[in-house]
């Protein structure tokens, strides 16, 4: 994901695009990256809190 972001930044720096288009193209992958990191953080908290043990049928 970061490679795509870096490639977009490079491409936009070599061939200037309107500012709105550049911001839009650079922000779309960042939204997915932030969402994935937030989901990962939430999952790690669930594992540390032992929530997975609450759902076992033992």
Secondary structure, DSSP 8 states (H G I E B T S, - for coil): -HHHHHHHHHHHHHS---HHHHHHHHHHHHHHHHHHHHHHHHHHHHHHHTHHHHT---
